[in-house]
Amino acid sequence: MGLPKLRIRLPSDHQAQDVCSVEEARYRFNWGRDPFLVVVEGHHVRSFEELRDLAGQERFKGREFLEVEIHPLLAGG
């Protein structure tokens, strides 16, 4: 059995969602270059490798989806 898919809640006023595989996330998220935080099941994920390791953990085996939130980083003072 493979890794769960990612159900992504996009930052918008319309509660937009999308779904992709863990492998698709390698290219989908601009890791480290976009002003966004990627949060998976409550854990801040900083790289594709971190995402893959998290998704492969025993506690997520048998899950169809992992919940992903994308949070824009806002500069301010």
mmCIF file of the N, C-alpha and C atoms, coordinates in Angstrom:
data_MODEL
# 
_entry.id   MODEL 
# 
loop_
_atom_site.group_PDB 
_atom_site.id 
_atom_site.type_symbol 
_atom_site.label_atom_id 
_atom_site.label_alt_id 
_atom_site.label_comp_id 
_atom_site.label_asym_id 
_atom_site.label_entity_id 
_atom_site.label_seq_id 
_atom_site.pdbx_PDB_ins_code 
_atom_site.Cartn_x 
_atom_site.Cartn_y 
_atom_site.Cartn_z 
_atom_site.occupancy 
_atom_site.B_iso_or_equiv 
_atom_site.pdbx_formal_charge 
_atom_site.auth_seq_id 
_atom_site.auth_comp_id 
_atom_site.auth_asym_id 
_atom_site.auth_atom_id 
_atom_site.pdbx_PDB_model_num 
ATOM 1   N N  . MET A 1 1  ? 0.844   -1.186 0.000  1.00 0.00 ? 1  MET A N  1 
ATOM 2   C CA . MET A 1 1  ? 0.000   0.000  0.000  1.00 0.00 ? 1  MET A CA 1 
ATOM 3   C C  . MET A 1 1  ? 0.884   1.243  0.000  1.00 0.00 ? 1  MET A C  1 
ATOM 4   N N  . GLY A 1 2  ? 0.515   2.235  -0.817 1.00 0.00 ? 2  GLY A N  1 
ATOM 5   C CA . GLY A 1 2  ? 1.322   3.439  -0.960 1.00 0.00 ? 2  GLY A CA 1 
ATOM 6   C C  . GLY A 1 2  ? 1.029   4.478  0.110  1.00 0.00 ? 2  GLY A C  1 
ATOM 7   N N  . LEU A 1 3  ? 1.607   5.612  -0.092 1.00 0.00 ? 3  LEU A N  1 
ATOM 8   C CA . LEU A 1 3  ? 1.426   6.728  0.832  1.00 0.00 ? 3  LEU A CA 1 
ATOM 9   C C  . LEU A 1 3  ? 0.047   7.354  0.643  1.00 0.00 ? 3  LEU A C  1 
ATOM 10  N N  . PRO A 1 4  ? -0.479  7.978  1.701  1.00 0.00 ? 4  PRO A N  1 
ATOM 11  C CA . PRO A 1 4  ? -1.773  8.656  1.556  1.00 0.00 ? 4  PRO A CA 1 
ATOM 12  C C  . PRO A 1 4  ? -1.660  9.832  0.590  1.00 0.00 ? 4  PRO A C  1 
ATOM 13  N N  . LYS A 1 5  ? -2.771  10.218 0.003  1.00 0.00 ? 5  LYS A N  1 
ATOM 14  C CA . LYS A 1 5  ? -2.809  11.419 -0.827 1.00 0.00 ? 5  LYS A CA 1 
ATOM 15  C C  . LYS A 1 5  ? -2.881  12.629 0.095  1.00 0.00 ? 5  LYS A C  1 
ATOM 16  N N  . LEU A 1 6  ? -2.618  13.786 -0.473 1.00 0.00 ? 6  LEU A N  1 
ATOM 17  C CA . LEU A 1 6  ? -2.654  15.033 0.282  1.00 0.00 ? 6  LEU A CA 1 
ATOM 18  C C  . LEU A 1 6  ? -3.904  15.814 -0.090 1.00 0.00 ? 6  LEU A C  1 
ATOM 19  N N  . ARG A 1 7  ? -4.690  16.180 0.907  1.00 0.00 ? 7  ARG A N  1 
ATOM 20  C CA . ARG A 1 7  ? -5.851  17.050 0.687  1.00 0.00 ? 7  ARG A CA 1 
ATOM 21  C C  . ARG A 1 7  ? -5.401  18.434 1.124  1.00 0.00 ? 7  ARG A C  1 
ATOM 22  N N  . ILE A 1 8  ? -5.265  19.327 0.168  1.00 0.00 ? 8  ILE A N  1 
ATOM 23  C CA . ILE A 1 8  ? -4.645  20.626 0.388  1.00 0.00 ? 8  ILE A CA 1 
ATOM 24  C C  . ILE A 1 8  ? -5.708  21.705 0.510  1.00 0.00 ? 8  ILE A C  1 
ATOM 25  N N  . ARG A 1 9  ? -5.686  22.400 1.637  1.00 0.00 ? 9  ARG A N  1 
ATOM 26  C CA . ARG A 1 9  ? -6.572  23.554 1.812  1.00 0.00 ? 9  ARG A CA 1 
ATOM 27  C C  . ARG A 1 9  ? -5.783  24.785 1.384  1.00 0.00 ? 9  ARG A C  1 
ATOM 28  N N  . LEU A 1 10 ? -6.244  25.419 0.315  1.00 0.00 ? 10 LEU A N  1 
ATOM 29  C CA . LEU A 1 10 ? -5.542  26.552 -0.275 1.00 0.00 ? 10 LEU A CA 1 
ATOM 30  C C  . LEU A 1 10 ? -5.928  27.844 0.431  1.00 0.00 ? 10 LEU A C  1 
ATOM 31  N N  . PRO A 1 11 ? -5.003  28.804 0.485  1.00 0.00 ? 11 PRO A N  1 
ATOM 32  C CA . PRO A 1 11 ? -5.301  30.072 1.154  1.00 0.00 ? 11 PRO A CA 1 
ATOM 33  C C  . PRO A 1 11 ? -6.205  30.946 0.290  1.00 0.00 ? 11 PRO A C  1 
ATOM 34  N N  . SER A 1 12 ? -7.492  30.895 0.572  1.00 0.00 ? 12 SER A N  1 
ATOM 35  C CA . SER A 1 12 ? -8.444  31.727 -0.165 1.00 0.00 ? 12 SER A CA 1 
ATOM 36  C C  . SER A 1 12 ? -9.674  31.929 0.711  1.00 0.00 ? 12 SER A C  1 
ATOM 37  N N  . ASP A 1 13 ? -10.493 32.856 0.312  1.00 0.00 ? 13 ASP A N  1 
ATOM 38  C CA . ASP A 1 13 ? -11.729 33.130 1.049  1.00 0.00 ? 13 ASP A CA 1 
ATOM 39  C C  . ASP A 1 13 ? -12.801 32.090 0.764  1.00 0.00 ? 13 ASP A C  1 
ATOM 40  N N  . HIS A 1 14 ? -12.579 31.222 -0.209 1.00 0.00 ? 14 HIS A N  1 
ATOM 41  C CA . HIS A 1 14 ? -13.603 30.278 -0.640 1.00 0.00 ? 14 HIS A CA 1 
ATOM 42  C C  . HIS A 1 14 ? -13.370 28.864 -0.133 1.00 0.00 ? 14 HIS A C  1 
ATOM 43  N N  . GLN A 1 15 ? -12.438 28.690 0.827  1.00 0.00 ? 15 GLN A N  1 
ATOM 44  C CA . GLN A 1 15 ? -12.129 27.360 1.369  1.00 0.00 ? 15 GLN A CA 1 
ATOM 45  C C  . GLN A 1 15 ? -11.823 26.366 0.256  1.00 0.00 ? 15 GLN A C  1 
ATOM 46  N N  . ALA A 1 16 ? -11.050 26.809 -0.725 1.00 0.00 ? 16 ALA A N  1 
ATOM 47  C CA . ALA A 1 16 ? -10.687 25.961 -1.858 1.00 0.00 ? 16 ALA A CA 1 
ATOM 48  C C  . ALA A 1 16 ? -9.823  24.791 -1.392 1.00 0.00 ? 16 ALA A C  1 
ATOM 49  N N  . GLN A 1 17 ? -10.029 23.626 -2.017 1.00 0.00 ? 17 GLN A N  1 
ATOM 50  C CA . GLN A 1 17 ? -9.242  22.441 -1.720 1.00 0.00 ? 17 GLN A CA 1 
ATOM 51  C C  . GLN A 1 17 ? -8.770  21.805 -3.013 1.00 0.00 ? 17 GLN A C  1 
ATOM 52  N N  . ASP A 1 18 ? -7.671  21.069 -2.882 1.00 0.00 ? 18 ASP A N  1 
ATOM 53  C CA . ASP A 1 18 ? -7.133  20.337 -4.014 1.00 0.00 ? 18 ASP A CA 1 
ATOM 54  C C  . ASP A 1 18 ? -6.552  19.043 -3.462 1.00 0.00 ? 18 ASP A C  1 
ATOM 55  N N  . VAL A 1 19 ? -6.297  18.074 -4.332 1.00 0.00 ? 19 VAL A N  1 
ATOM 56  C CA . VAL A 1 19 ? -5.737  16.784 -3.927 1.00 0.00 ? 19 VAL A CA 1 
ATOM 57  C C  . VAL A 1 19 ? -4.558  16.475 -4.839 1.00 0.00 ? 19 VAL A C  1 
ATOM 58  N N  . CYS A 1 20 ? -3.481  15.950 -4.240 1.00 0.00 ? 20 CYS A N  1 
ATOM 59  C CA . CYS A 1 20 ? -2.354  15.482 -5.040 1.00 0.00 ? 20 CYS A CA 1 
ATOM 60  C C  . CYS A 1 20 ? -1.653  14.366 -4.281 1.00 0.00 ? 20 CYS A C  1 
ATOM 61  N N  . SER A 1 21 ? -0.781  13.658 -4.962 1.00 0.00 ? 21 SER A N  1 
ATOM 62  C CA . SER A 1 21 ? 0.000   12.608 -4.315 1.00 0.00 ? 21 SER A CA 1 
ATOM 63  C C  . SER A 1 21 ? 1.215   13.233 -3.638 1.00 0.00 ? 21 SER A C  1 
ATOM 64  N N  . VAL A 1 22 ? 1.848   12.477 -2.770 1.00 0.00 ? 22 VAL A N  1 
ATOM 65  C CA . VAL A 1 22 ? 3.074   12.946 -2.127 1.00 0.00 ? 22 VAL A CA 1 
ATOM 66  C C  . VAL A 1 22 ? 4.131   13.222 -3.189 1.00 0.00 ? 22 VAL A C  1 
ATOM 67  N N  . GLU A 1 23 ? 4.265   12.346 -4.176 1.00 0.00 ? 23 GLU A N  1 
ATOM 68  C CA . GLU A 1 23 ? 5.268   12.543 -5.227 1.00 0.00 ? 23 GLU A CA 1 
ATOM 69  C C  . GLU A 1 23 ? 4.999   13.816 -6.031 1.00 0.00 ? 23 GLU A C  1 
ATOM 70  N N  . GLU A 1 24 ? 3.732   14.121 -6.314 1.00 0.00 ? 24 GLU A N  1 
ATOM 71  C CA . GLU A 1 24 ? 3.407   15.350 -7.042 1.00 0.00 ? 24 GLU A CA 1 
ATOM 72  C C  . GLU A 1 24 ? 3.791   16.590 -6.239 1.00 0.00 ? 24 GLU A C  1 
ATOM 73  N N  . ALA A 1 25 ? 3.770   16.482 -4.925 1.00 0.00 ? 25 ALA A N  1 
ATOM 74  C CA . ALA A 1 25 ? 4.108   17.615 -4.065 1.00 0.00 ? 25 ALA A CA 1 
ATOM 75  C C  . ALA A 1 25 ? 5.572   18.018 -4.217 1.00 0.00 ? 25 ALA A C  1 
ATOM 76  N N  . ARG A 1 26 ? 6.408   17.116 -4.684 1.00 0.00 ? 26 ARG A N  1 
ATOM 77  C CA . ARG A 1 26 ? 7.834   17.441 -4.897 1.00 0.00 ? 26 ARG A CA 1 
ATOM 78  C C  . ARG A 1 26 ? 7.956   18.664 -5.808 1.00 0.00 ? 26 ARG A C  1 
ATOM 79  N N  . TYR A 1 27 ? 7.107   18.735 -6.832 1.00 0.00 ? 27 TYR A N  1 
ATOM 80  C CA . TYR A 1 27 ? 7.182   19.811 -7.817 1.00 0.00 ? 27 TYR A CA 1 
ATOM 81  C C  . TYR A 1 27 ? 6.087   20.852 -7.631 1.00 0.00 ? 27 TYR A C  1 
ATOM 82  N N  . ARG A 1 28 ? 5.067   20.492 -6.909 1.00 0.00 ? 28 ARG A N  1 
ATOM 83  C CA . ARG A 1 28 ? 3.926   21.375 -6.742 1.00 0.00 ? 28 ARG A CA 1 
ATOM 84  C C  . ARG A 1 28 ? 4.204   22.515 -5.781 1.00 0.00 ? 28 ARG A C  1 
ATOM 85  N N  . PHE A 1 29 ? 4.890   22.206 -4.692 1.00 0.00 ? 29 PHE A N  1 
ATOM 86  C CA . PHE A 1 29 ? 5.238   23.225 -3.709 1.00 0.00 ? 29 PHE A CA 1 
ATOM 87  C C  . PHE A 1 29 ? 6.648   23.713 -4.010 1.00 0.00 ? 29 PHE A C  1 
ATOM 88  N N  . ASN A 1 30 ? 6.827   25.008 -4.009 1.00 0.00 ? 30 ASN A N  1 
ATOM 89  C CA . ASN A 1 30 ? 8.127   25.602 -4.290 1.00 0.00 ? 30 ASN A CA 1 
ATOM 90  C C  . ASN A 1 30 ? 8.900   25.653 -2.970 1.00 0.00 ? 30 ASN A C  1 
ATOM 91  N N  . TRP A 1 31 ? 9.362   24.498 -2.543 1.00 0.00 ? 31 TRP A N  1 
ATOM 92  C CA . TRP A 1 31 ? 9.961   24.328 -1.217 1.00 0.00 ? 31 TRP A CA 1 
ATOM 93  C C  . TRP A 1 31 ? 11.046  25.361 -0.946 1.00 0.00 ? 31 TRP A C  1 
ATOM 94  N N  . GLY A 1 32 ? 10.835  26.170 0.108  1.00 0.00 ? 32 GLY A N  1 
ATOM 95  C CA . GLY A 1 32 ? 11.840  27.113 0.561  1.00 0.00 ? 32 GLY A CA 1 
ATOM 96  C C  . GLY A 1 32 ? 11.955  28.399 -0.226 1.00 0.00 ? 32 GLY A C  1 
ATOM 97  N N  . ARG A 1 33 ? 11.204  28.524 -1.309 1.00 0.00 ? 33 ARG A N  1 
ATOM 98  C CA . ARG A 1 33 ? 11.333  29.726 -2.130 1.00 0.00 ? 33 ARG A CA 1 
ATOM 99  C C  . ARG A 1 33 ? 10.057  30.571 -2.153 1.00 0.00 ? 33 ARG A C  1 
ATOM 100 N N  . ASP A 1 34 ? 8.937   30.013 -1.803 1.00 0.00 ? 34 ASP A N  1 
ATOM 101 C CA . ASP A 1 34 ? 7.687   30.765 -1.754 1.00 0.00 ? 34 ASP A CA 1 
ATOM 102 C C  . ASP A 1 34 ? 7.430   31.235 -0.331 1.00 0.00 ? 34 ASP A C  1 
ATOM 103 N N  . PRO A 1 35 ? 6.741   32.352 -0.192 1.00 0.00 ? 35 PRO A N  1 
ATOM 104 C CA . PRO A 1 35 ? 6.447   32.860 1.152  1.00 0.00 ? 35 PRO A CA 1 
ATOM 105 C C  . PRO A 1 35 ? 5.230   32.169 1.780  1.00 0.00 ? 35 PRO A C  1 
ATOM 106 N N  . PHE A 1 36 ? 5.314   30.825 1.903  1.00 0.00 ? 36 PHE A N  1 
ATOM 107 C CA . PHE A 1 36 ? 4.223   30.046 2.475  1.00 0.00 ? 36 PHE A CA 1 
ATOM 108 C C  . PHE A 1 36 ? 4.763   29.038 3.475  1.00 0.00 ? 36 PHE A C  1 
ATOM 109 N N  . LEU A 1 37 ? 3.947   28.722 4.457  1.00 0.00 ? 37 LEU A N  1 
ATOM 110 C CA . LEU A 1 37 ? 4.222   27.602 5.355  1.00 0.00 ? 37 LEU A CA 1 
ATOM 111 C C  . LEU A 1 37 ? 3.367   26.439 4.903  1.00 0.00 ? 37 LEU A C  1 
ATOM 112 N N  . VAL A 1 38 ? 3.944   25.256 4.872  1.00 0.00 ? 38 VAL A N  1 
ATOM 113 C CA . VAL A 1 38 ? 3.206   24.036 4.556  1.00 0.00 ? 38 VAL A CA 1 
ATOM 114 C C  . VAL A 1 38 ? 3.049   23.271 5.867  1.00 0.00 ? 38 VAL A C  1 
ATOM 115 N N  . VAL A 1 39 ? 1.795   23.046 6.266  1.00 0.00 ? 39 VAL A N  1 
ATOM 116 C CA . VAL A 1 39 ? 1.493   22.363 7.523  1.00 0.00 ? 39 VAL A CA 1 
ATOM 117 C C  . VAL A 1 39 ? 0.719   21.090 7.193  1.00 0.00 ? 39 VAL A C  1 
ATOM 118 N N  . VAL A 1 40 ? 1.278   19.950 7.600  1.00 0.00 ? 40 VAL A N  1 
ATOM 119 C CA . VAL A 1 40 ? 0.664   18.645 7.323  1.00 0.00 ? 40 VAL A CA 1 
ATOM 120 C C  . VAL A 1 40 ? 0.294   18.001 8.650  1.00 0.00 ? 40 VAL A C  1 
ATOM 121 N N  . GLU A 1 41 ? -1.005  17.762 8.834  1.00 0.00 ? 41 GLU A N  1 
ATOM 122 C CA . GLU A 1 41 ? -1.498  17.144 10.069 1.00 0.00 ? 41 GLU A CA 1 
ATOM 123 C C  . GLU A 1 41 ? -0.929  17.848 11.305 1.00 0.00 ? 41 GLU A C  1 
ATOM 124 N N  . GLY A 1 42 ? -0.850  19.182 11.240 1.00 0.00 ? 42 GLY A N  1 
ATOM 125 C CA . GLY A 1 42 ? -0.383  19.977 12.369 1.00 0.00 ? 42 GLY A CA 1 
ATOM 126 C C  . GLY A 1 42 ? 1.121   20.136 12.483 1.00 0.00 ? 42 GLY A C  1 
ATOM 127 N N  . HIS A 1 43 ? 1.893   19.575 11.541 1.00 0.00 ? 43 HIS A N  1 
ATOM 128 C CA . HIS A 1 43 ? 3.355   19.649 11.571 1.00 0.00 ? 43 HIS A CA 1 
ATOM 129 C C  . HIS A 1 43 ? 3.861   20.542 10.445 1.00 0.00 ? 43 HIS A C  1 
ATOM 130 N N  . HIS A 1 44 ? 4.687   21.544 10.801 1.00 0.00 ? 44 HIS A N  1 
ATOM 131 C CA . HIS A 1 44 ? 5.306   22.400 9.781  1.00 0.00 ? 44 HIS A CA 1 
ATOM 132 C C  . HIS A 1 44 ? 6.323   21.560 9.013  1.00 0.00 ? 44 HIS A C  1 
ATOM 133 N N  . VAL A 1 45 ? 6.145   21.488 7.709  1.00 0.00 ? 45 VAL A N  1 
ATOM 134 C CA . VAL A 1 45 ? 7.007   20.673 6.854  1.00 0.00 ? 45 VAL A CA 1 
ATOM 135 C C  . VAL A 1 45 ? 7.825   21.607 5.975  1.00 0.00 ? 45 VAL A C  1 
ATOM 136 N N  . ARG A 1 46 ? 9.139   21.449 5.983  1.00 0.00 ? 46 ARG A N  1 
ATOM 137 C CA . ARG A 1 46 ? 10.036  22.376 5.300  1.00 0.00 ? 46 ARG A CA 1 
ATOM 138 C C  . ARG A 1 46 ? 10.606  21.862 3.981  1.00 0.00 ? 46 ARG A C  1 
ATOM 139 N N  . SER A 1 47 ? 10.424  20.584 3.690  1.00 0.00 ? 47 SER A N  1 
ATOM 140 C CA . SER A 1 47 ? 11.017  20.039 2.465  1.00 0.00 ? 47 SER A CA 1 
ATOM 141 C C  . SER A 1 47 ? 10.204  18.835 1.992  1.00 0.00 ? 47 SER A C  1 
ATOM 142 N N  . PHE A 1 48 ? 10.438  18.460 0.744  1.00 0.00 ? 48 PHE A N  1 
ATOM 143 C CA . PHE A 1 48 ? 9.773   17.281 0.205  1.00 0.00 ? 48 PHE A CA 1 
ATOM 144 C C  . PHE A 1 48 ? 10.175  16.032 0.989  1.00 0.00 ? 48 PHE A C  1 
ATOM 145 N N  . GLU A 1 49 ? 11.436  15.928 1.348  1.00 0.00 ? 49 GLU A N  1 
ATOM 146 C CA . GLU A 1 49 ? 11.915  14.757 2.089  1.00 0.00 ? 49 GLU A CA 1 
ATOM 147 C C  . GLU A 1 49 ? 11.218  14.644 3.441  1.00 0.00 ? 49 GLU A C  1 
ATOM 148 N N  . GLU A 1 50 ? 11.037  15.795 4.106  1.00 0.00 ? 50 GLU A N  1 
ATOM 149 C CA . GLU A 1 50 ? 10.334  15.810 5.386  1.00 0.00 ? 50 GLU A CA 1 
ATOM 150 C C  . GLU A 1 50 ? 8.878   15.364 5.203  1.00 0.00 ? 50 GLU A C  1 
ATOM 151 N N  . LEU A 1 51 ? 8.247   15.820 4.129  1.00 0.00 ? 51 LEU A N  1 
ATOM 152 C CA . LEU A 1 51 ? 6.873   15.427 3.819  1.00 0.00 ? 51 LEU A CA 1 
ATOM 153 C C  . LEU A 1 51 ? 6.781   13.922 3.590  1.00 0.00 ? 51 LEU A C  1 
ATOM 154 N N  . ARG A 1 52 ? 7.686   13.390 2.780  1.00 0.00 ? 52 ARG A N  1 
ATOM 155 C CA . ARG A 1 52 ? 7.680   11.955 2.473  1.00 0.00 ? 52 ARG A CA 1 
ATOM 156 C C  . ARG A 1 52 ? 7.886   11.124 3.737  1.00 0.00 ? 52 ARG A C  1 
ATOM 157 N N  . ASP A 1 53 ? 8.814   11.560 4.599  1.00 0.00 ? 53 ASP A N  1 
ATOM 158 C CA . ASP A 1 53 ? 9.060   10.840 5.851  1.00 0.00 ? 53 ASP A CA 1 
ATOM 159 C C  . ASP A 1 53 ? 7.842   10.883 6.769  1.00 0.00 ? 53 ASP A C  1 
ATOM 160 N N  . LEU A 1 54 ? 7.204   12.041 6.861  1.00 0.00 ? 54 LEU A N  1 
ATOM 161 C CA . LEU A 1 54 ? 6.017   12.174 7.700  1.00 0.00 ? 54 LEU A CA 1 
ATOM 162 C C  . LEU A 1 54 ? 4.883   11.299 7.176  1.00 0.00 ? 54 LEU A C  1 
ATOM 163 N N  . ALA A 1 55 ? 4.642   11.351 5.862  1.00 0.00 ? 55 ALA A N  1 
ATOM 164 C CA . ALA A 1 55 ? 3.553   10.579 5.255  1.00 0.00 ? 55 ALA A CA 1 
ATOM 165 C C  . ALA A 1 55 ? 3.770   9.077  5.405  1.00 0.00 ? 55 ALA A C  1 
ATOM 166 N N  . GLY A 1 56 ? 5.018   8.643  5.507  1.00 0.00 ? 56 GLY A N  1 
ATOM 167 C CA . GLY A 1 56 ? 5.329   7.226  5.630  1.00 0.00 ? 56 GLY A CA 1 
ATOM 168 C C  . GLY A 1 56 ? 5.313   6.690  7.050  1.00 0.00 ? 56 GLY A C  1 
ATOM 169 N N  . GLN A 1 57 ? 5.029   7.546  8.025  1.00 0.00 ? 57 GLN A N  1 
ATOM 170 C CA . GLN A 1 57 ? 5.022   7.101  9.413  1.00 0.00 ? 57 GLN A CA 1 
ATOM 171 C C  . GLN A 1 57 ? 3.896   6.096  9.662  1.00 0.00 ? 57 GLN A C  1 
ATOM 172 N N  . GLU A 1 58 ? 4.159   5.189  10.568 1.00 0.00 ? 58 GLU A N  1 
ATOM 173 C CA . GLU A 1 58 ? 3.218   4.116  10.915 1.00 0.00 ? 58 GLU A CA 1 
ATOM 174 C C  . GLU A 1 58 ? 1.829   4.654  11.266 1.00 0.00 ? 58 GLU A C  1 
ATOM 175 N N  . ARG A 1 59 ? 1.772   5.772  11.979 1.00 0.00 ? 59 ARG A N  1 
ATOM 176 C CA . ARG A 1 59 ? 0.471   6.307  12.423 1.00 0.00 ? 59 ARG A CA 1 
ATOM 177 C C  . ARG A 1 59 ? -0.425  6.742  11.272 1.00 0.00 ? 59 ARG A C  1 
ATOM 178 N N  . PHE A 1 60 ? 0.151   6.941  10.073 1.00 0.00 ? 60 PHE A N  1 
ATOM 179 C CA . PHE A 1 60 ? -0.646  7.347  8.927  1.00 0.00 ? 60 PHE A CA 1 
ATOM 180 C C  . PHE A 1 60 ? -0.929  6.201  7.960  1.00 0.00 ? 60 PHE A C  1 
ATOM 181 N N  . LYS A 1 61 ? -0.440  5.011  8.258  1.00 0.00 ? 61 LYS A N  1 
ATOM 182 C CA . LYS A 1 61 ? -0.701  3.853  7.383  1.00 0.00 ? 61 LYS A CA 1 
ATOM 183 C C  . LYS A 1 61 ? -2.208  3.573  7.362  1.00 0.00 ? 61 LYS A C  1 
ATOM 184 N N  . GLY A 1 62 ? -2.709  3.292  6.190  1.00 0.00 ? 62 GLY A N  1 
ATOM 185 C CA . GLY A 1 62 ? -4.133  2.998  6.042  1.00 0.00 ? 62 GLY A CA 1 
ATOM 186 C C  . GLY A 1 62 ? -4.998  4.233  5.859  1.00 0.00 ? 62 GLY A C  1 
ATOM 187 N N  . ARG A 1 63 ? -4.410  5.420  5.984  1.00 0.00 ? 63 ARG A N  1 
ATOM 188 C CA . ARG A 1 63 ? -5.174  6.653  5.784  1.00 0.00 ? 63 ARG A CA 1 
ATOM 189 C C  . ARG A 1 63 ? -5.272  6.945  4.296  1.00 0.00 ? 63 ARG A C  1 
ATOM 190 N N  . GLU A 1 64 ? -6.425  7.405  3.870  1.00 0.00 ? 64 GLU A N  1 
ATOM 191 C CA . GLU A 1 64 ? -6.599  7.777  2.474  1.00 0.00 ? 64 GLU A CA 1 
ATOM 192 C C  . GLU A 1 64 ? -5.995  9.152  2.188  1.00 0.00 ? 64 GLU A C  1 
ATOM 193 N N  . PHE A 1 65 ? -6.159  10.080 3.143  1.00 0.00 ? 65 PHE A N  1 
ATOM 194 C CA . PHE A 1 65 ? -5.686  11.452 2.959  1.00 0.00 ? 65 PHE A CA 1 
ATOM 195 C C  . PHE A 1 65 ? -4.962  11.949 4.197  1.00 0.00 ? 65 PHE A C  1 
ATOM 196 N N  . LEU A 1 66 ? -3.995  12.839 3.966  1.00 0.00 ? 66 LEU A N  1 
ATOM 197 C CA . LEU A 1 66 ? -3.415  13.665 5.014  1.00 0.00 ? 66 LEU A CA 1 
ATOM 198 C C  . LEU A 1 66 ? -3.886  15.086 4.745  1.00 0.00 ? 66 LEU A C  1 
ATOM 199 N N  . GLU A 1 67 ? -4.225  15.806 5.804  1.00 0.00 ? 67 GLU A N  1 
ATOM 200 C CA . GLU A 1 67 ? -4.704  17.176 5.667  1.00 0.00 ? 67 GLU A CA 1 
ATOM 201 C C  . GLU A 1 67 ? -3.519  18.133 5.610  1.00 0.00 ? 67 GLU A C  1 
ATOM 202 N N  . VAL A 1 68 ? -3.511  18.979 4.581  1.00 0.00 ? 68 VAL A N  1 
ATOM 203 C CA . VAL A 1 68 ? -2.436  19.940 4.360  1.00 0.00 ? 68 VAL A CA 1 
ATOM 204 C C  . VAL A 1 68 ? -3.040  21.345 4.349  1.00 0.00 ? 68 VAL A C  1 
ATOM 205 N N  . GLU A 1 69 ? -2.396  22.239 5.073  1.00 0.00 ? 69 GLU A N  1 
ATOM 206 C CA . GLU A 1 69 ? -2.797  23.643 5.068  1.00 0.00 ? 69 GLU A CA 1 
ATOM 207 C C  . GLU A 1 69 ? -1.631  24.464 4.528  1.00 0.00 ? 69 GLU A C  1 
ATOM 208 N N  . ILE A 1 70 ? -1.949  25.416 3.681  1.00 0.00 ? 70 ILE A N  1 
ATOM 209 C CA . ILE A 1 70 ? -0.953  26.334 3.136  1.00 0.00 ? 70 ILE A CA 1 
ATOM 210 C C  . ILE A 1 70 ? -1.238  27.701 3.775  1.00 0.00 ? 70 ILE A C  1 
ATOM 211 N N  . HIS A 1 71 ? -0.241  28.232 4.477  1.00 0.00 ? 71 HIS A N  1 
ATOM 212 C CA . HIS A 1 71 ? -0.390  29.521 5.151  1.00 0.00 ? 71 HIS A CA 1 
ATOM 213 C C  . HIS A 1 71 ? 0.587   30.522 4.551  1.00 0.00 ? 71 HIS A C  1 
ATOM 214 N N  . PRO A 1 72 ? 0.079   31.646 4.045  1.00 0.00 ? 72 PRO A N  1 
ATOM 215 C CA . PRO A 1 72 ? 0.987   32.667 3.520  1.00 0.00 ? 72 PRO A CA 1 
ATOM 216 C C  . PRO A 1 72 ? 1.747   33.336 4.672  1.00 0.00 ? 72 PRO A C  1 
ATOM 217 N N  . LEU A 1 73 ? 3.016   33.612 4.441  1.00 0.00 ? 73 LEU A N  1 
ATOM 218 C CA . LEU A 1 73 ? 3.814   34.363 5.402  1.00 0.00 ? 73 LEU A CA 1 
ATOM 219 C C  . LEU A 1 73 ? 3.596   35.850 5.121  1.00 0.00 ? 73 LEU A C  1 
ATOM 220 N N  . LEU A 1 74 ? 3.263   36.579 6.139  1.00 0.00 ? 74 LEU A N  1 
ATOM 221 C CA . LEU A 1 74 ? 3.000   37.999 5.974  1.00 0.00 ? 74 LEU A CA 1 
ATOM 222 C C  . LEU A 1 74 ? 4.111   38.795 6.655  1.00 0.00 ? 74 LEU A C  1 
ATOM 223 N N  . ALA A 1 75 ? 4.733   39.658 5.899  1.00 0.00 ? 75 ALA A N  1 
ATOM 224 C CA . ALA A 1 75 ? 5.768   40.526 6.471  1.00 0.00 ? 75 ALA A CA 1 
ATOM 225 C C  . ALA A 1 75 ? 5.091   41.702 7.162  1.00 0.00 ? 75 ALA A C  1 
ATOM 226 N N  . GLY A 1 76 ? 5.650   42.079 8.234  1.00 0.00 ? 76 GLY A N  1 
ATOM 227 C CA . GLY A 1 76 ? 5.077   43.217 8.948  1.00 0.00 ? 76 GLY A CA 1 
ATOM 228 C C  . GLY A 1 76 ? 5.881   43.534 10.181 1.00 0.00 ? 76 GLY A C  1 
ATOM 229 N N  . GLY A 1 77 ? 5.444   44.513 10.875 1.00 0.00 ? 77 GLY A N  1 
ATOM 230 C CA . GLY A 1 77 ? 6.230   44.876 12.034 1.00 0.00 ? 77 GLY A CA 1 
ATOM 231 C C  . GLY A 1 77 ? 5.430   45.362 13.167 1.00 0.00 ? 77 GLY A C  1 
# 
